Amino acid sequence: MKSDTDIILITGGSGFIGKYITKFFIKRNFFVINYDINPIKNFTSPNYKFIKGDVAKIKNLRKAFKKKIKYVFHLAAINGTKNFYDFPVKVLEASSFGILNVCKLCEEFKVKKLFIFSSSEVYNESKIIPTNEKIEIKIPDITNPRFSYAGGKILSELVGLNYALEKRIKSVVIIRPHNVYGADMGFGHVIPELYKKISLKKLKKNIKLKIIGSGNEIRSFIYIEDFLNGFYKVFRKGKNRNIYNIGNNEPINIRKLISIFARILNIKISISGKNGHLGGPKKRVPDITKIKKFGYKKKYNIYNGIKKFIENEKIN
Ligand SMILES: NC(=O)c1ccc[n+]([C@@H]2O[C@H](COP(=O)([O-])OP(=O)(O)OC[C@H]3O[C@@H](n4cnc5c(N)ncnc54)[C@H](O)[C@@H]3O)[C@@H](O)[C@H]2O)c1
């Protein structure tokens, strides 16, 4: 590593977004330390170091902070809707101890800028669509374990923003990703799950698909390459104690999404639905005016994004 190379510590750098971010920043001549429970499989680089560990354990996390770190990207979190219902305490431990430990160490090691990855889940079901960053965030039912995740994200934002307010960390920026997709993201998300179900039918010409929910739920999905470009804009231009939605403002319902798969794969798909998870929002679309002001422009519409996803996704 050259002496003037900037060092980034990424927590959760082995996950879906983390892997892409790690490689993206290494390509741009940063040195990346990835602190995660699991390593990135089959990846090495002279500008990369993996340290195994849990963000909830400060003694171990401190080992990752030894070097002169300029930026921290805090991504480590337990994701996947099923986990929110099955292991809410684990989800909360990772987010609450995680953010407190990360902020404490950013203060101690005088990190220049901390980027906290929150989530669109903090809006729950907003009445105002598209939803901008100033609109209230909420937990509508404290007894529903689904909100272990959103609750942990709200806490993370609170802790980070107040560390910055008290000037204990120089600069803290909040990112709220909205339904990012791309190859190699695991199968616990809408797009890969649909694709896997379709692929398991061995691409017959007419297939029947069972989905969770009615199919009328509206989301807006952002392709990983667009997400990285949006994040890079925020990395370069994001201001202290500011929040940035990163997503796509092209809403689509799940039925339409399935019809795009059908069009690309040249097959017919008929669907039947079952009830969705309790507490899942019916519609979510971000207002992305703030990142557009930084010069962000999407490259992929949903059709081209799904096409690229199918080209790159390997299903065993
Ligand atoms: N993918 C999306 O569409 C999306 C949407 C909104 C928010 N986010 C947020 O962006 C971040 C990255 O998301 P992702 O899709 O890459 O998630 P992911 O689940 O693929 O990756 C999370 C990573 O964190 C690690 N991790 C979990 N608990 C940990 C702990 N206690 N200590 C250390 N590492 C731990 C996991 O091993 C994994 O590698 C997360 O904070 C997520 O909540 C993602």
The ligand as an SDF file (V2000), in Angstrom:
LIG
                    3D

 44 48  0  0  0  0  0  0  0  0999 V2000
  -29.9090   -4.8260   -0.1340 N   0  0  0  0  0  0  0  0  0  0  0  0
  -30.8270   -3.8690    0.0080 C   0  0  0  0  0  0  0  0  0  0  0  0
  -31.6800   -3.6780   -0.8690 O   0  0  0  0  0  0  0  0  0  0  0  0
  -30.8330   -2.9820    1.2250 C   0  0  0  0  0  0  0  0  0  0  0  0
  -31.9350   -2.1370    1.4210 C   0  0  0  0  0  0  0  0  0  0  0  0
  -31.9480   -1.3190    2.5360 C   0  0  0  0  0  0  0  0  0  0  0  0
  -30.8900   -1.3230    3.4230 C   0  0  0  0  0  0  0  0  0  0  0  0
  -29.8250   -2.1540    3.2230 N   0  0  0  0  0  0  0  0  0  0  0  0
  -28.7240   -2.1050    4.2070 C   0  0  0  0  0  0  0  0  0  0  0  0
  -27.4800   -2.0400    3.5120 O   0  0  0  0  0  0  0  0  0  0  0  0
  -26.5000   -2.8210    4.2080 C   0  0  0  0  0  0  0  0  0  0  0  0
  -25.9390   -3.8940    3.2810 C   0  0  0  0  0  0  0  0  0  0  0  0
  -27.0100   -4.7130    2.8180 O   0  0  0  0  0  0  0  0  0  0  0  0
  -26.7830   -6.0980    2.0700 P   0  0  0  0  0  0  0  0  0  0  0  0
  -27.9150   -6.3000    1.1520 O   0  0  0  0  0  0  0  0  0  0  0  0
  -25.4010   -6.1480    1.5420 O   0  0  0  0  0  0  0  0  0  0  0  0
  -26.9250   -7.1130    3.2900 O   0  0  0  0  0  0  0  0  0  0  0  0
  -26.2990   -8.5810    3.4790 P   0  0  0  0  0  0  0  0  0  0  0  0
  -27.1700   -9.2800    4.4460 O   0  0  0  0  0  0  0  0  0  0  0  0
  -26.0470   -9.2030    2.1540 O   0  0  0  0  0  0  0  0  0  0  0  0
  -24.8930   -8.2690    4.1660 O   0  0  0  0  0  0  0  0  0  0  0  0
  -24.7390   -7.9740    5.5150 C   0  0  0  0  0  0  0  0  0  0  0  0
  -23.3550   -8.4210    5.9480 C   0  0  0  0  0  0  0  0  0  0  0  0
  -23.2230   -8.1020    7.3460 O   0  0  0  0  0  0  0  0  0  0  0  0
  -22.6140   -9.1920    7.9900 C   0  0  0  0  0  0  0  0  0  0  0  0
  -23.0060   -9.1860    9.3970 N   0  0  0  0  0  0  0  0  0  0  0  0
  -24.2370   -9.4610    9.9090 C   0  0  0  0  0  0  0  0  0  0  0  0
  -24.2050   -9.3490   11.2490 N   0  0  0  0  0  0  0  0  0  0  0  0
  -22.9310   -9.0100   11.5730 C   0  0  0  0  0  0  0  0  0  0  0  0
  -22.2850   -8.7600   12.7970 C   0  0  0  0  0  0  0  0  0  0  0  0
  -22.9410   -8.8460   13.9610 N   0  0  0  0  0  0  0  0  0  0  0  0
  -20.9730   -8.4450   12.7770 N   0  0  0  0  0  0  0  0  0  0  0  0
  -20.2910   -8.3530   11.6040 C   0  0  0  0  0  0  0  0  0  0  0  0
  -20.8560   -8.5850   10.4110 N   0  0  0  0  0  0  0  0  0  0  0  0
  -22.1610   -8.9100   10.4060 C   0  0  0  0  0  0  0  0  0  0  0  0
  -23.0850  -10.4270    7.2620 C   0  0  0  0  0  0  0  0  0  0  0  0
  -22.1930  -11.5190    7.4470 O   0  0  0  0  0  0  0  0  0  0  0  0
  -23.1220   -9.9320    5.8200 C   0  0  0  0  0  0  0  0  0  0  0  0
  -21.9090  -10.1860    5.1530 O   0  0  0  0  0  0  0  0  0  0  0  0
  -27.2030   -3.3870    5.4360 C   0  0  0  0  0  0  0  0  0  0  0  0
  -26.9890   -2.5340    6.5340 O   0  0  0  0  0  0  0  0  0  0  0  0
  -28.6690   -3.3650    5.0380 C   0  0  0  0  0  0  0  0  0  0  0  0
  -29.4920   -3.3050    6.1770 O   0  0  0  0  0  0  0  0  0  0  0  0
  -29.7870   -2.9820    2.1500 C   0  0  0  0  0  0  0  0  0  0  0  0
  1  2  1  0
  2  3  2  0
  2  4  1  0
  4  5  1  0
  4 44  2  0
  5  6  2  0
  6  7  1  0
  7  8  2  0
  8  9  1  0
  8 44  1  0
  9 10  1  0
  9 42  1  0
 10 11  1  0
 11 12  1  0
 11 40  1  0
 12 13  1  0
 13 14  1  0
 14 15  2  0
 14 16  1  0
 14 17  1  0
 17 18  1  0
 18 19  2  0
 18 20  1  0
 18 21  1  0
 21 22  1  0
 22 23  1  0
 23 24  1  0
 23 38  1  0
 24 25  1  0
 25 26  1  0
 25 36  1  0
 26 27  1  0
 26 35  1  0
 27 28  2  0
 28 29  1  0
 29 30  1  0
 29 35  2  0
 30 31  1  0
 30 32  2  0
 32 33  1  0
 33 34  2  0
 34 35  1  0
 36 37  1  0
 36 38  1  0
 38 39  1  0
 40 41  1  0
 40 42  1  0
 42 43  1  0
M  CHG  2   8   1  16  -1
M  END
$$$$
